[in-house]
Amino acid sequence: MATSSSCSTCTLQRSIFAPKEIKSHNSALMFYDKSFAVSADLAQSRLSVANQKLMKWNQTQKFHLKNPIQCRALEIENAPSFTVGKKFQLDDVIEAQQFDRDLLNAIFEVAREMEKIEKNSPGSQILKGYLMATLFYEPSTRTRLSFESAMKRLGGEVLTTENAKEFSSAAKGETLEDTIRTVEGYADIIVMRHFESGAARRAATTAGIPIINAGDGPGQHPTQALLDVYTIEREIGKLDGIKVGLVGDLANGRTVRSLAYLLAKYQDVKIYFVSPDVVKMKDDIKDYLTSEGVEWEESADLMDVASKCDVVYQTRIQRERFGERNNLYEEARGKYIVDRDVLRVMQKHAVVMHPLPRLDEIAVDVDADPRAAYFRQAKNGLYIRMALLKLLLVGW
């Protein structure tokens, strides 16, 4: 849809213009000047790096820059399109707030194409010649392996470190920034999991190649949220007008935080928060949902919530976030469990989801019920991550 807008000065709002280095199949370097939508705080943090990159580009004058920045009134006639051959709107995937509804729908279309590739064309060469580095400072099974599988299924190669906190130069005291500057010299894209909230943002401000946040402490896990929404649409058949129960460790659960941001993009959604008192959902998410007109409610009654919801999204009580406070962990663990009794009150079309791994918060005998969607959910992560790698490296 065509739009028209103007600005009299060069100001930073919710997007920035920054040349970003992308490597093509023949390793030639191309720079693009393309705005990407991120939250205001991420945009602010990237400004200095963007200016440095732009200055370097101006000095070399070796590359043609599309849509150059001009410090005068700008006339924007056409909204960004999702047509084949266009560059992806985002330089990095850092947080759920980067995505709007149109972009989500477009990514899901690509994910459906990736599903066809995975099932029918195991020899895809879409990303042949590209290298992905995975930097995981926290343990991971599904996220790391699904990213590596996604890259290889599209013809790319992988450089990996499973425990970067212990077995990389971080153990010697190297800063995250120095690690990123080093690794970007070896790869075309970095997928990073870190134990500190905000680490992915720091990496993105440093790197000249795309960064994907694969989870940063209790902060966010945007690719998990994307696959969660994708799964809900596939399982329930819609995203507008749904009721979702978020259960478990809501204070430390980066997956539920990111999911709440994405659910707010849809109409007439209601979210129920069910958790022990010690791990209740934090106020920043509640305030955000309120500001977006999303109805939410806290409840201590899982059975009541399960009877109303289209999705019961269970999460693990995360021992690693409690530190030495073992008494609080034991207080929270085991309070809410999805079992056959919960299934009996759930609607026939409803599903149980979980980002995994699980401990005892979902009974094993639930697995046989067709409403148990968590392993299908994990498989959907492959298609979403294939789509993101394709989009970030070669575009639409």
The 8 nearest C-alpha neighbors of each residue, nearest first, counted from 0:
[[1, 78, 2, 77, 80, 79, 76, 3],
 [2, 0, 77, 78, 76, 3, 75, 79],
 [3, 1, 76, 77, 78, 0, 4, 75],
 [2, 4, 76, 75, 74, 1, 5, 77],
 [5, 3, 75, 74, 2, 6, 73, 76],
 [4, 6, 73, 74, 72, 7, 75, 3],
 [5, 7, 72, 8, 73, 4, 9, 71],
 [6, 8, 72, 71, 5, 9, 73, 70],
 [9, 7, 71, 6, 10, 70, 72, 73],
 [8, 10, 70, 71, 11, 7, 6, 69],
 [11, 9, 8, 12, 6, 15, 7, 70],
 [10, 12, 15, 14, 13, 9, 43, 42],
 [11, 13, 14, 10, 39, 15, 42, 43],
 [14, 12, 39, 38, 37, 36, 42, 11],
 [15, 13, 36, 35, 12, 34, 37, 42],
 [16, 14, 34, 11, 17, 42, 35, 13],
 [15, 17, 34, 33, 32, 18, 14, 68],
 [16, 18, 49, 32, 19, 15, 33, 53],
 [19, 17, 32, 31, 30, 53, 52, 20],
 [20, 18, 30, 31, 207, 17, 21, 208],
 [19, 21, 30, 207, 208, 29, 28, 18],
 [22, 20, 29, 28, 19, 208, 23, 30],
 [21, 23, 26, 28, 27, 187, 20, 24],
 [24, 22, 26, 25, 27, 21, 28, 393],
 [23, 25, 26, 128, 22, 129, 127, 27],
 [24, 26, 23, 27, 128, 22, 28, 129],
 [27, 25, 23, 22, 24, 28, 128, 129],
 [26, 28, 25, 23, 22, 29, 24, 21],
 [29, 27, 22, 21, 26, 20, 30, 23],
 [28, 30, 21, 20, 27, 31, 22, 62],
 [29, 31, 20, 18, 19, 64, 21, 28],
 [32, 30, 18, 64, 33, 19, 65, 29],
 [31, 33, 18, 17, 65, 16, 64, 66],
 [34, 32, 16, 31, 35, 17, 18, 88],
 [33, 35, 16, 15, 14, 36, 88, 32],
 [36, 34, 89, 88, 14, 37, 33, 15],
 [35, 37, 14, 97, 13, 34, 89, 38],
 [38, 36, 97, 13, 14, 42, 41, 35],
 [37, 39, 41, 40, 13, 96, 42, 97],
 [38, 40, 13, 42, 41, 43, 37, 12],
 [39, 41, 43, 42, 38, 44, 37, 13],
 [42, 40, 44, 43, 39, 38, 37, 45],
 [41, 43, 39, 45, 40, 44, 37, 14],
 [44, 42, 40, 46, 41, 45, 39, 11],
 [43, 45, 41, 42, 46, 40, 204, 47],
 [46, 44, 204, 42, 48, 43, 47, 49],
 [45, 47, 49, 43, 48, 44, 50, 42],
 [48, 46, 50, 49, 45, 51, 44, 43],
 [47, 49, 51, 50, 45, 46, 204, 52],
 [48, 50, 17, 46, 52, 47, 51, 45],
 [51, 49, 53, 47, 48, 52, 54, 46],
 [52, 50, 48, 54, 53, 49, 55, 47],
 [53, 51, 55, 49, 50, 54, 56, 48],
 [52, 54, 50, 56, 55, 51, 49, 57],
 [55, 53, 57, 51, 56, 52, 50, 58],
 [54, 56, 52, 58, 53, 57, 51, 59],
 [55, 57, 53, 59, 54, 58, 60, 52],
 [58, 56, 54, 60, 55, 59, 53, 61],
 [59, 57, 55, 56, 60, 54, 61, 53],
 [58, 60, 61, 56, 57, 55, 62, 54],
 [61, 59, 57, 58, 62, 56, 63, 55],
 [62, 60, 59, 63, 56, 57, 58, 64],
 [61, 63, 60, 64, 30, 29, 56, 59],
 [62, 64, 65, 61, 30, 60, 29, 31],
 [65, 63, 31, 67, 62, 32, 30, 66],
 [64, 66, 67, 32, 31, 63, 33, 30],
 [65, 67, 32, 64, 68, 33, 31, 69],
 [68, 66, 65, 64, 69, 32, 16, 31],
 [69, 67, 66, 70, 16, 32, 9, 71],
 [68, 70, 71, 67, 73, 9, 72, 66],
 [71, 69, 9, 8, 68, 72, 7, 73],
 [70, 72, 69, 7, 8, 73, 9, 6],
 [71, 73, 7, 6, 5, 8, 74, 70],
 [74, 72, 5, 6, 71, 75, 7, 4],
 [73, 75, 5, 4, 76, 3, 72, 6],
 [76, 74, 3, 4, 77, 73, 2, 5],
 [75, 77, 3, 2, 1, 74, 78, 4],
 [78, 76, 1, 2, 75, 79, 0, 3],
 [77, 79, 1, 2, 80, 0, 76, 75],
 [80, 78, 77, 81, 88, 0, 85, 82],
 [79, 81, 82, 78, 85, 77, 0, 88],
 [80, 82, 395, 83, 85, 79, 105, 87],
 [83, 81, 80, 85, 84, 395, 86, 79],
 [82, 84, 395, 85, 81, 394, 86, 80],
 [83, 85, 395, 394, 82, 86, 393, 81],
 [86, 84, 395, 83, 394, 82, 87, 81],
 [85, 87, 394, 395, 88, 84, 393, 390],
 [86, 88, 394, 89, 390, 391, 395, 85],
 [87, 89, 35, 86, 34, 90, 33, 36],
 [90, 88, 35, 91, 87, 36, 92, 391],
 [89, 91, 209, 391, 35, 88, 19, 92],
 [90, 92, 209, 210, 89, 211, 93, 203],
 [93, 91, 211, 212, 94, 210, 89, 90],
 [94, 92, 212, 211, 91, 199, 200, 221],
 [95, 93, 221, 96, 97, 92, 219, 220],
 [94, 96, 221, 97, 257, 98, 260, 261],
 [95, 97, 98, 94, 38, 260, 37, 261],
 [98, 96, 37, 95, 36, 94, 38, 99],
 [99, 97, 96, 95, 102, 103, 100, 36],
 [100, 98, 102, 101, 103, 264, 97, 96],
 [99, 101, 103, 102, 264, 104, 98, 265],
 [102, 100, 104, 103, 99, 105, 98, 106],
 [101, 103, 105, 99, 104, 100, 98, 106],
 [102, 104, 100, 106, 105, 101, 107, 99],
 [105, 103, 107, 101, 102, 106, 100, 108],
 [104, 106, 102, 108, 107, 103, 101, 109],
 [107, 105, 109, 103, 108, 104, 102, 110],
 [106, 108, 110, 104, 109, 105, 103, 111],
 [109, 107, 105, 111, 106, 110, 104, 112],
 [108, 110, 112, 106, 107, 111, 386, 113],
 [111, 109, 107, 113, 382, 386, 383, 112],
 [112, 110, 114, 108, 113, 109, 107, 115],
 [111, 113, 109, 115, 110, 114, 116, 108],
 [114, 112, 110, 116, 115, 111, 382, 117],
 [115, 113, 111, 117, 112, 116, 382, 118],
 [114, 116, 118, 112, 113, 117, 119, 111],
 [115, 117, 120, 113, 119, 114, 118, 112],
 [118, 116, 114, 115, 121, 119, 120, 113],
 [117, 119, 115, 116, 114, 120, 121, 113],
 [120, 118, 116, 115, 117, 121, 114, 122],
 [119, 121, 116, 122, 123, 117, 118, 115],
 [122, 120, 123, 117, 152, 119, 116, 118],
 [121, 123, 120, 124, 152, 154, 153, 116],
 [124, 122, 153, 121, 154, 125, 120, 152],
 [123, 125, 154, 127, 153, 126, 122, 155],
 [126, 124, 153, 127, 123, 154, 389, 155],
 [127, 125, 155, 154, 153, 124, 129, 128],
 [126, 128, 154, 155, 124, 129, 125, 24],
 [127, 129, 24, 155, 126, 130, 156, 25],
 [130, 128, 155, 127, 126, 187, 156, 131],
 [129, 131, 156, 186, 187, 157, 155, 132],
 [132, 130, 157, 188, 186, 189, 187, 158],
 [133, 131, 158, 189, 159, 157, 186, 190],
 [134, 132, 190, 159, 189, 191, 135, 160],
 [135, 133, 191, 160, 190, 163, 192, 132],
 [134, 136, 192, 137, 163, 161, 191, 162],
 [135, 137, 163, 164, 193, 162, 192, 194],
 [138, 136, 135, 193, 194, 192, 162, 139],
 [139, 137, 162, 136, 135, 140, 161, 192],
 [140, 138, 143, 142, 141, 137, 135, 161],
 [139, 141, 143, 142, 144, 138, 145, 356],
 [142, 140, 144, 145, 143, 139, 377, 355],
 [143, 141, 145, 144, 140, 139, 146, 213],
 [142, 144, 146, 145, 141, 140, 139, 147],
 [143, 145, 147, 141, 146, 142, 148, 140],
 [144, 146, 148, 381, 142, 147, 143, 141],
 [147, 145, 149, 143, 144, 148, 384, 142],
 [146, 148, 144, 150, 149, 145, 143, 151],
 [147, 149, 145, 151, 146, 150, 144, 152],
 [150, 148, 385, 146, 152, 147, 151, 381],
 [151, 149, 155, 147, 153, 148, 152, 146],
 [150, 152, 155, 154, 148, 153, 149, 156],
 [153, 151, 149, 154, 150, 148, 121, 123],
 [154, 152, 123, 151, 126, 125, 150, 124],
 [153, 155, 124, 127, 151, 126, 152, 123],
 [156, 154, 127, 126, 151, 150, 129, 153],
 [157, 155, 130, 151, 131, 129, 150, 154],
 [156, 158, 131, 130, 132, 159, 147, 155],
 [159, 157, 132, 131, 133, 156, 130, 160],
 [158, 160, 133, 132, 157, 161, 134, 131],
 [159, 161, 134, 163, 162, 133, 135, 158],
 [160, 162, 135, 163, 159, 134, 138, 136],
 [163, 161, 136, 164, 135, 165, 166, 160],
 [162, 164, 136, 167, 166, 165, 135, 160],
 [165, 163, 136, 162, 169, 166, 170, 167],
 [164, 166, 170, 163, 162, 167, 169, 136],
 [165, 167, 163, 162, 164, 170, 168, 169],
 [168, 166, 163, 169, 165, 170, 164, 162],
 [169, 167, 171, 170, 173, 172, 166, 178],
 [168, 170, 173, 172, 171, 167, 164, 174],
 [169, 171, 168, 165, 172, 167, 164, 166],
 [172, 170, 168, 169, 173, 167, 165, 174],
 [171, 173, 169, 170, 174, 168, 175, 167],
 [174, 172, 169, 168, 171, 177, 175, 178],
 [175, 173, 177, 176, 172, 178, 169, 168],
 [174, 176, 178, 177, 179, 173, 202, 169],
 [175, 177, 179, 174, 178, 180, 205, 202],
 [178, 176, 180, 174, 179, 175, 181, 173],
 [177, 179, 175, 181, 176, 180, 182, 174],
 [180, 178, 182, 176, 181, 177, 183, 175],
 [181, 179, 177, 178, 183, 182, 176, 206],
 [182, 180, 178, 179, 183, 184, 177, 185],
 [181, 183, 179, 184, 185, 180, 178, 186],
 [184, 182, 186, 185, 180, 181, 179, 208],
 [183, 185, 182, 181, 186, 180, 187, 179],
 [184, 186, 182, 183, 187, 181, 130, 132],
 [185, 187, 130, 183, 131, 188, 132, 184],
 [186, 188, 130, 131, 208, 129, 22, 183],
 [189, 187, 131, 209, 208, 186, 210, 132],
 [190, 188, 132, 210, 133, 131, 191, 211],
 [191, 189, 211, 133, 210, 134, 132, 212],
 [190, 192, 134, 213, 212, 135, 133, 189],
 [193, 191, 135, 213, 214, 215, 136, 137],
 [194, 192, 215, 136, 195, 137, 216, 135],
 [193, 195, 216, 215, 137, 136, 196, 192],
 [196, 194, 216, 215, 193, 198, 197, 217],
 [195, 197, 218, 215, 216, 198, 217, 194],
 [196, 198, 200, 199, 195, 215, 201, 218],
 [197, 199, 201, 200, 196, 195, 215, 202],
 [200, 198, 202, 201, 212, 197, 203, 93],
 [201, 199, 203, 197, 202, 198, 204, 93],
 [202, 200, 198, 204, 199, 203, 205, 197],
 [201, 203, 199, 205, 200, 204, 206, 198],
 [202, 204, 200, 205, 206, 201, 210, 199],
 [203, 205, 45, 201, 202, 48, 206, 200],
 [206, 204, 202, 203, 176, 201, 207, 48],
 [207, 205, 203, 208, 204, 202, 180, 179],
 [206, 208, 20, 19, 205, 209, 183, 203],
 [207, 209, 206, 188, 20, 187, 21, 183],
 [210, 208, 91, 188, 90, 189, 211, 207],
 [211, 209, 91, 189, 203, 190, 188, 92],
 [212, 210, 190, 92, 91, 93, 213, 191],
 [211, 213, 93, 214, 191, 199, 92, 190],
 [214, 212, 192, 191, 220, 211, 190, 222],
 [213, 215, 220, 192, 212, 219, 216, 193],
 [216, 214, 193, 196, 218, 195, 194, 192],
 [215, 217, 194, 195, 196, 218, 193, 214],
 [216, 218, 251, 253, 196, 252, 215, 219],
 [219, 217, 196, 253, 215, 216, 197, 220],
 [220, 218, 253, 257, 214, 215, 221, 94],
 [219, 221, 214, 254, 223, 253, 213, 222],
 [222, 220, 224, 95, 94, 223, 257, 219],
 [221, 223, 225, 224, 220, 226, 213, 384],
 [224, 222, 226, 221, 225, 220, 227, 254],
 [223, 225, 258, 227, 221, 222, 226, 257],
 [226, 224, 222, 228, 227, 223, 229, 221],
 [225, 227, 229, 223, 380, 224, 228, 383],
 [228, 226, 224, 230, 225, 229, 223, 231],
 [229, 227, 231, 230, 225, 226, 224, 232],
 [228, 230, 226, 232, 227, 231, 225, 233],
 [231, 229, 227, 233, 228, 232, 376, 226],
 [232, 230, 228, 234, 233, 229, 235, 227],
 [231, 233, 236, 237, 229, 230, 235, 234],
 [232, 234, 230, 236, 231, 235, 229, 237],
 [235, 233, 231, 232, 236, 230, 350, 372],
 [236, 234, 232, 231, 237, 233, 348, 349],
 [235, 237, 232, 233, 234, 238, 231, 230],
 [238, 236, 232, 235, 239, 231, 241, 233],
 [237, 239, 232, 241, 265, 240, 231, 236],
 [240, 238, 266, 265, 241, 237, 267, 268],
 [239, 241, 267, 268, 266, 238, 242, 269],
 [242, 240, 268, 239, 238, 309, 243, 269],
 [243, 241, 308, 269, 309, 268, 270, 310],
 [244, 242, 310, 270, 308, 309, 311, 271],
 [243, 245, 271, 311, 270, 312, 272, 310],
 [246, 244, 312, 272, 271, 273, 313, 243],
 [245, 247, 273, 313, 274, 312, 314, 244],
 [248, 246, 274, 314, 249, 313, 316, 315],
 [249, 247, 316, 278, 252, 250, 251, 314],
 [248, 250, 280, 252, 279, 251, 278, 247],
 [249, 251, 278, 280, 279, 248, 281, 252],
 [252, 250, 217, 249, 248, 253, 320, 278],
 [253, 251, 249, 254, 255, 248, 250, 217],
 [252, 254, 219, 217, 256, 218, 220, 255],
 [253, 255, 252, 257, 220, 256, 258, 224],
 [256, 254, 258, 257, 253, 252, 259, 249],
 [255, 257, 253, 259, 258, 254, 219, 252],
 [256, 258, 260, 254, 259, 95, 255, 219],
 [257, 259, 224, 255, 261, 260, 256, 254],
 [260, 258, 262, 256, 257, 261, 255, 263],
 [259, 261, 257, 258, 263, 262, 95, 96],
 [262, 260, 258, 263, 259, 264, 95, 257],
 [263, 261, 259, 264, 260, 265, 258, 268],
 [262, 264, 261, 260, 265, 293, 259, 288],
 [265, 263, 262, 261, 100, 99, 266, 260],
 [264, 266, 239, 263, 262, 238, 268, 267],
 [265, 267, 239, 268, 240, 264, 263, 238],
 [268, 266, 240, 239, 269, 265, 241, 293],
 [269, 267, 240, 241, 266, 242, 239, 293],
 [268, 270, 242, 294, 295, 293, 243, 267],
 [271, 269, 295, 243, 244, 242, 294, 296],
 [270, 272, 244, 296, 295, 297, 245, 243],
 [273, 271, 297, 245, 244, 298, 296, 246],
 [274, 272, 246, 298, 299, 245, 297, 271],
 [275, 273, 247, 279, 246, 276, 278, 248],
 [274, 276, 277, 331, 278, 279, 334, 247],
 [277, 275, 279, 278, 274, 331, 299, 280],
 [276, 278, 275, 279, 331, 327, 274, 250],
 [279, 277, 250, 248, 276, 249, 275, 274],
 [278, 280, 250, 249, 276, 274, 277, 281],
 [281, 279, 249, 250, 278, 282, 272, 284],
 [282, 280, 283, 250, 284, 279, 285, 249],
 [281, 283, 285, 284, 286, 280, 287, 279],
 [284, 282, 286, 285, 281, 287, 280, 288],
 [283, 285, 287, 286, 282, 281, 288, 256],
 [286, 284, 282, 288, 287, 283, 289, 281],
 [287, 285, 289, 283, 284, 288, 282, 290],
 [288, 286, 284, 290, 289, 285, 283, 291],
 [287, 289, 293, 291, 285, 290, 286, 284],
 [288, 290, 286, 292, 291, 287, 293, 285],
 [289, 291, 287, 288, 292, 286, 293, 285],
 [292, 290, 288, 289, 293, 287, 263, 264],
 [291, 293, 289, 290, 288, 294, 263, 287],
 [294, 292, 288, 291, 289, 263, 268, 269],
 [295, 293, 269, 292, 270, 268, 289, 296],
 [296, 294, 270, 269, 271, 293, 297, 272],
 [295, 297, 271, 272, 270, 298, 294, 269],
 [296, 298, 272, 271, 273, 295, 299, 274],
 [299, 297, 273, 300, 272, 296, 271, 301],
 [298, 300, 273, 301, 274, 297, 275, 272],
 [301, 299, 303, 298, 302, 304, 273, 305],
 [300, 302, 304, 303, 305, 299, 273, 335],
 [303, 301, 305, 304, 300, 341, 306, 344],
 [302, 304, 306, 301, 300, 305, 307, 344],
 [303, 305, 301, 307, 306, 302, 308, 300],
 [306, 304, 302, 308, 307, 345, 303, 301],
 [305, 307, 345, 344, 303, 304, 308, 302],
 [308, 306, 304, 305, 303, 309, 242, 345],
 [309, 307, 242, 310, 305, 243, 306, 244],
 [308, 310, 349, 242, 243, 241, 350, 311],
 [311, 309, 243, 350, 308, 349, 351, 312],
 [310, 312, 244, 351, 243, 313, 352, 305],
 [311, 313, 352, 245, 353, 244, 246, 351],
 [312, 314, 246, 353, 247, 352, 311, 245],
 [315, 313, 247, 353, 246, 248, 316, 312],
 [314, 316, 317, 357, 247, 248, 360, 358],
 [315, 317, 248, 332, 247, 318, 314, 331],
 [318, 316, 319, 320, 315, 248, 321, 251],
 [317, 319, 320, 321, 328, 316, 322, 325],
 [318, 320, 317, 321, 322, 316, 323, 328],
 [321, 319, 318, 317, 322, 251, 217, 216],
 [322, 320, 324, 318, 319, 323, 328, 325],
 [321, 323, 324, 320, 319, 325, 318, 328],
 [324, 322, 325, 321, 326, 327, 319, 320],
 [325, 323, 321, 326, 322, 327, 328, 329],
 [324, 326, 328, 327, 323, 329, 321, 322],
 [325, 327, 329, 328, 324, 330, 323, 331],
 [328, 326, 330, 325, 329, 324, 331, 277],
 [329, 327, 325, 331, 330, 326, 332, 318],
 [328, 330, 332, 326, 331, 327, 325, 333],
 [329, 331, 327, 328, 332, 326, 334, 275],
 [332, 330, 328, 329, 275, 334, 327, 333],
 [333, 331, 329, 334, 330, 316, 328, 335],
 [334, 332, 335, 336, 360, 331, 359, 329],
 [333, 335, 332, 331, 336, 275, 330, 274],
 [336, 334, 333, 360, 337, 247, 301, 274],
 [335, 337, 360, 361, 338, 333, 334, 362],
 [338, 336, 361, 341, 360, 362, 335, 339],
 [337, 339, 362, 341, 340, 336, 365, 361],
 [340, 338, 342, 341, 343, 365, 337, 364],
 [339, 341, 343, 338, 342, 344, 337, 302],
 [342, 340, 338, 339, 343, 344, 337, 302],
 [343, 341, 339, 345, 340, 344, 338, 337],
 [342, 344, 340, 341, 345, 339, 346, 306],
 [345, 343, 306, 342, 341, 346, 305, 302],
 [346, 344, 306, 342, 305, 343, 341, 347],
 [345, 347, 349, 348, 306, 344, 309, 307],
 [348, 346, 349, 345, 370, 350, 342, 344],
 [347, 349, 346, 350, 235, 309, 370, 345],
 [348, 350, 309, 346, 347, 310, 370, 345],
 [351, 349, 370, 310, 371, 372, 311, 352],
 [350, 352, 311, 371, 372, 310, 312, 370],
 [353, 351, 312, 373, 372, 313, 311, 350],
 [352, 354, 313, 373, 355, 312, 314, 351],
 [353, 355, 356, 314, 352, 373, 254, 377],
 [356, 354, 357, 353, 314, 373, 315, 377],
 [355, 357, 354, 358, 315, 353, 141, 140],
 [358, 356, 355, 315, 359, 360, 361, 314],
 [357, 359, 360, 315, 356, 361, 316, 355],
 [358, 360, 361, 362, 357, 333, 336, 363],
 [359, 361, 336, 358, 337, 333, 362, 357],
 [362, 360, 337, 359, 336, 338, 363, 357],
 [361, 363, 338, 364, 365, 359, 337, 360],
 [362, 364, 365, 366, 361, 338, 359, 367],
 [363, 365, 366, 362, 367, 339, 338, 368],
 [364, 366, 363, 367, 368, 362, 338, 339],
 [367, 365, 364, 368, 371, 363, 362, 369],
 [368, 366, 365, 364, 369, 371, 363, 370],
 [367, 369, 370, 366, 371, 365, 364, 342],
 [370, 368, 371, 367, 372, 366, 350, 365],
 [369, 371, 350, 368, 372, 351, 349, 348],
 [372, 370, 351, 369, 368, 366, 350, 373],
 [371, 373, 375, 352, 351, 374, 370, 376],
 [374, 372, 352, 376, 353, 375, 371, 377],
 [373, 375, 377, 376, 372, 378, 371, 352],
 [376, 374, 378, 372, 377, 373, 379, 230],
 [375, 377, 373, 379, 374, 378, 230, 372],
 [376, 378, 374, 380, 379, 375, 373, 141],
 [379, 377, 375, 380, 376, 381, 374, 382],
 [380, 378, 376, 381, 382, 377, 226, 375],
 [381, 379, 383, 378, 226, 377, 382, 384],
 [380, 382, 145, 384, 379, 383, 378, 149],
 [383, 381, 110, 385, 379, 384, 380, 113],
 [384, 382, 386, 380, 110, 385, 381, 226],
 [385, 383, 387, 386, 381, 382, 146, 380],
 [384, 386, 149, 382, 388, 383, 387, 381],
 [385, 387, 383, 110, 389, 384, 388, 109],
 [388, 386, 384, 390, 389, 385, 391, 383],
 [389, 387, 391, 385, 390, 386, 392, 384],
 [388, 390, 386, 387, 392, 391, 393, 385],
 [391, 389, 394, 387, 388, 392, 393, 87],
 [392, 390, 388, 389, 394, 387, 393, 87],
 [391, 393, 389, 390, 388, 394, 21, 22],
 [392, 394, 390, 389, 391, 395, 86, 23],
 [395, 393, 390, 86, 87, 85, 391, 392],
 [394, 83, 84, 85, 390, 87, 86, 82]]
